[in-house]
């Protein structure tokens, strides 16, 4: 019996590592679904005492919170990764923990401290003499983080210089496919920087990035950035139709993958375009989306800043009271700003919640009336779980049927749907019948009520 058990254990461990590997693949296409698997996988890693898999999963949690702009959760996850990497003497993940901490400090405008953490990360990596590809990529991440800090302090030329250093370091990669994948990401990052001060260079590098895009890779974070750059390039040249189409591709890809980064840039650009083209309803809609997003980011920054200050109090000795005082002042200012923002936001929302909801519906209906291609992109950003909930009931729904259900969600009558989509009322009634049958809606239940509850 004991021999049999010993033979089974490696098989169980191999199956577990395969699940961790599949989670990594899923992470590149849908980070929300991948994140849902991390907690049980971490539990299993600890039972198996698989320290390497545990650190991989902790690192993945950090990347998830970074992609979601949840800096408060990021700092907690980073501390867990830092603790485990030190426990198991793993230079790579200890360095990555320092990189994540640098990003958190930079977001909270403590750029000097962020650079200290990046320097720490580089020193840690220098201890590793293996010259492995993981160490190479970690050093590349450090250059990327330096670039992000320069962007945060509005020095895009210095940011571009760091990415160009990263591009140059790619000479170490001898495998052509690996080299192309590496530069695909770098050119995307460089284009995103150049969009701030050199449109032609941005256009050049975004096209180079798209040319190198791996065929096996679905739309990922880099393509979200690429669509944004293409949108900005077209916008700067007055081609608003192409610009809007690319910004909506960015939103669609972002929603599909669960990535929240750069949404503020997309909403801002769309609001500007619709204002310039005198499309007031759409301009107001994206202005409202910006306010909601600002509130979410501010809430996360408020929480993360509190954690940063707590961390500083632990790390600093009594002689650094002046530095802590500076943190305290910054924290107090943010508390005051946040409190004022919340007061105004809640007071306004208390009076206008119902009105705003109706405005959102009206704006969506306007998009339907105008046969605007952005309707479904916009709808899915307002009701992000609508499609998935429908498909959970039945996977037999076609995209056109999901879009028809969206019209029902807006409570459009049979006559209105026929009028706005240029089809016969009988056709609308037939579609309602097929939807009712596929979703198994009881005969005594109103289809509008059923769809509204989704």
N, C-alpha and C positions, 0 to 999 in steps of 0.2 A: 504493500500500500504506500509506504513512504517513498519508494522508488518512483511510483506512478505520479505522486504529488510533485516530486522534484522535476519530473519530465513536463508536467503541465504548467508550472510557474513561468518558464521562459515564453511559452506560447501566449499566456495571458498578458505578459509584459509587452510582447511584440504587437498583439492586437491593440493594446492601449496606445502604444506609440503611433500606430497607424491611425487611430482616432485623433490623436493630437495633430498629426500631419494633415489629415483631412480638414480639421478645424482651421488650420493655417490657410489652406486653399480657399475655404469658405470665407475666411476673413477678408480676402482680396475682392470678393464679389458681393458679400452682404454682411457687413460687420455686426449688424444687430442680431441676426440669426447665429452668427459665430459666437458673439458674446454670451448668448443664452446658454451655450454649451460649456463655457469656461469654468463656472463654479463646480458642476459635478466632476469635470475632468480634473480640476485641482484637488478635489476630495480624493479621487482615485489615485492621483500621483502621490499624495501623502501616504495613502495606505500601502502603495507599492514601494514607497521610499525612493521614488524616481526623482531625484533632485534636479536633474537637467530639464525634464519635462515640466516640473513645477516652476522653474525659473522662466522657461519659454512661455508658459501660460500667464505668469505674473507680468511679463513683458508685454504680452498681448493685451492684457487689461489696461496697461498704461497707454498703449497706442490707441485703444478704443476711446478712452476718456479724452485723449488729446484730439482725436478726430471729431469728437462731439463738442469740443470747446468747454468741457466740464473740468475746469482747472482745480476745483475743490476736490473732486474725486481723484483726479490725476495725482495730486500730491500725496494722498493717502496710499494709493496703489504703488507709487514710486518708493515710498518709505518701506513698504513690504518687500519690494524687489531688492532694494538696497540691503536690507537686513539679511535676506536669504542668500544673496550673492556673496556677502561677506562671510556668512556661515559656511558656505561651500567653496569659498576661495575661488570664485569665478570672476576673472577680470572683465570679461566681455559684458556681463550683465550688471556688474558694479559700475562700469563706465556708462552703460545705457541709463542706469538710474540717475547718474549725475547729469546726463544730457536732458532727461525729462525734468529734473529739478531746475536746470538752467532755463528751459522753456517757460516753466511756471513763474520763476522770478522775473523773466523778461516781460511776460504778459502783464505782471503787476508793476512794471516800470522800475524794477530794481536791477538795472542793466549791469552795473558793476559786479553785483553778487552773481548774476547769471554767468558772467565771464569767468568768475572764480570757479564755478562748478564745471564749466567747459574745460578749463585748464586742469582741474582735478581729473576729469574724464580722460584727457590726453595722457596725463602722467600715469594713470592706472593702466592704460593700454600699452604704454612703453614697457611695462613689466612683463608683458606676454611676449615670449620669444618664438612662438610657434609660427608666426607669419601666415596665419590662416586667413581665409577669405572673410570670415566673420569679423576678424580684427580690422581688416582692410575696410569693410563696410561700416564698422563702428567709427573709424577715423573719418570716413566720408560723412557720416551723420554729424560729427562734430563741426566740420566745415559748413554743413547745412545749417546747423544751429547758430553758428557765428553769423551766417548770412541773415537768419531770421532776426537776430538782435539788431543788426544794422538797419534792417527794414523797420523795426520797432522804433528806432531813434531817427528815422527819416534820413537815412544815408544809403540810398539804393545803389549808388556807384560802388561803395565798399562791399555791399551785399553781393553785387554781380561779380566782383573780383574774387570773392570766396567760392562762388559756384564755378567760376572759370578754373580756379585751383583744383576743385573737385573733378571737373571734366578732364583736366590734365593728368590727374592721378589715375585715371582709367587706363593708362598705358600698362599698368601692372596686370590687367586682365588679358590673358592670352586667348581665352575662348571667345570667338567672334559673337556668338549669340549672347553670352553673358555681358560682353562689352556693349552690345546694342541695347540690351535691357537697362544697363546702368546709365547710359547716355540718354536714353528715352526719358528717364526721370529728371536727369540734370538739365536737359534742354527745356523741359517743361518748366522747371523752377526758374531757369534763366529768363525765359520768355515772360514769366509772371513778374519778374523784377523789371525787365526792360519796358514793360507796358507803362511804367510810371514816368519814364523820361525819354524813351526812344521807340516810337511806334514801329518804325521799319525793322529794327532789330528784333522787336517782339514778334512781329509777323514772320521773320526769317526763322527764328529759333522754335516757334510753336510748330511750324511746318516740318522742321527737322525732327522734332519730337514725335509728331504723328507718323512720319515716315518710318521711324524706328520702333513704333509700337508693336510689341510682340503679338503675333497672329493668334496665339492661344489665349491671350488675355482679354477678358471682357472689359467694359468701361470701368475704370478704377479712379482713384483720387487724382492721378496725374491727368486723366482725360477730363475730369471736372475742371481742373485748372486750365487745360488747353481750350476747352469750350469758352471759358470766361475770357481768355486772352483773345480768341477769335472774335468774340462779341465786342470786346473793347476796341479792337482794330477796326472792325466794321463801323462801330459807333463813331470813332474819331474821323472816319472818312464819309460820314453822312449816309451810310447804307443801313438804315434803321431796320429794314425787314430782315436782312441777314443777321444783324446784331441781335435782334429779339429772338430769332430762331436759335442762335447759338447759346444765348443765356438760358433759354428754356431747355435746351439739351443738357446744359450744366445742372439745372434744377432737377430734371428728370433723372439724370445719372446719380446726382447727390441723394435724391430720395430713394432710388433703387438700391444703392449701396449703403445708405444710412449715414452718409458723411455730412457733417454740419459745417465744416470749414468753408470759409469764403462766401457763405450765403449773404452776409451783409453787403458784400461787393455786388452780388447779383441783383439783390433787391434795390440797391442804390442806383445802379445803372438802368434798370427797368423803369424805376420811378422817374429818372431824368429823361429817358427817351419818351415815355408817355406824356410827360409834362411838355416837352418840346414839340411833340406832334399833336398837342392839344386833345389828348385822350384822357379827360379828367377822371373818369371812373376808374380806369386802370392805374392812373397815377396815384389816386387816393388809396386804392387797394394796397399798392406796394409801400406807400408811406405808412400805412397801418401795420403791415408786416414788419417793417423796419423797427417800429416802436416796440412791438412784441419781442422781436429778436434782441433789441438793445436791453430790454428788461431782463431777459433770460441770461444774457452774457454778464450783465451787471450783478445779478444774483450770484452767479458762479464765481465771479471775481471777488465779490464781497466775502464769500465763504473761504475761498482759497487764500485771500490776504490774511484772514484771521489765522489760518493754519500756518502761513509763512511766518507770521509774527510769533506764534507759539514755538515754532521750530527755532527761530532766532534766539528766543529766550533760553532755550535749552542749550544751544550751541555756543552762545556768547557768554563770556564771564562777566563779573560785576563791573569791570573797567570799561565795558562797551555800552554803558548806560546811555551815552549820547546817541549812539546809533539806534538803540531801541526806541529812544524818544522820537527820532525821526520817523521810524516805522509807525509809532503810536500816533503821531500827528497825521501822517498819511492815512492811517486807518480811520482816525476820527473824521477826517475830511470826507472819506469815502462813505462812512456811516451816515454823515449828514446829507451828502448828495443822494445816497441810496434811499434814505428815509423820506426826503423831499420828493424824489421821483416816485416812490411807492405811494405816498399820500396823494399826489396829483393823479397818478395812474388809477388808483382805486376809486378816488372820488369821481373821476370822469367815467370810469367803467360802471360804477354803481348806477349812474344816470343813463348811460348809453349802451348797456350790454345788449338789450333787445334791438335797439336801433342799429348797432354795429353789425349784428348778425344779419339783419335784414339788408343792410348795405352790402355785405359780402355776397348774399344771395343775388341781389340786384346786379352787382358787378359781374358775377358769373353768368347770369342770364344775358347781360349785354354782350359778353363774349360769344355766347351761343347765337344771338341775333346777328352779330357781325361775322359769323362763320369764322371766328378767330381760331387759328390753329393752336393757340396757346391754352384753349379752354381746358383740355384734359390735364395738361401739366399743372395749371393753376388749381384746378379742382383737387388733384391728388396732393398738392402741397397743403391745402386747407383741411382735407379729410384723408390723411396719409394712410389710414388703415382700411379705408373703404373697399378697395379692390381686393386686398388680402382676405377680408372678412367674407366677401362674396364668394371668393374662390375656395374658402374654407368650407362653405356650405355645399358647394359643388364645383369641381374643377372643370366642368363641362362648358363653362361660360366662355364665349368668344369676346375679344376686345371690344367689338362693336356693341355687344350686349352689356358689357360693363359701362360703356359710355351712355347707353340708353338708360341704365339704372341711375347714372349720375343725373340725368334729366329728371327722373322721377324724384330723386333726392331734393331737387330744387322745387318740387311740387308743381311742375309745369303740367297743365292739363293736356288731354289728348289733342285738342284743337291747337293749342300753343306749340306742342311738339311738332305736329304736322306743318304748321305755319313756318316755324323757325328752321326745320330740317328739309322742307320742300318734299314731303312725302304725303301720301293719302292718309286720311284719318283711319281708314280700315286697316292700313298697314301698321299704324301705331297700335291699334287695338289687338292685332295679331301678335305684335311683338310683346305687348303686355301679357297676353295669354301664354306665350312661350316662356317668358321670364317667370311667370307665376308657377308654371309646371316644373321648370328646372329647379327653382328654389323651393319647391314644394310648399307654397304658401296656401294655407287652408282657405277653402272657398268662402268662409264667413269672415275672413280678415281682409281689411283694406290694404291693397298693395302699397299705397303711399305711406301708410303707417308702418308697414313692415320694413320698407326700404329706409324710412326715416330713422328707425331704431338701429340700423346698422352703422 
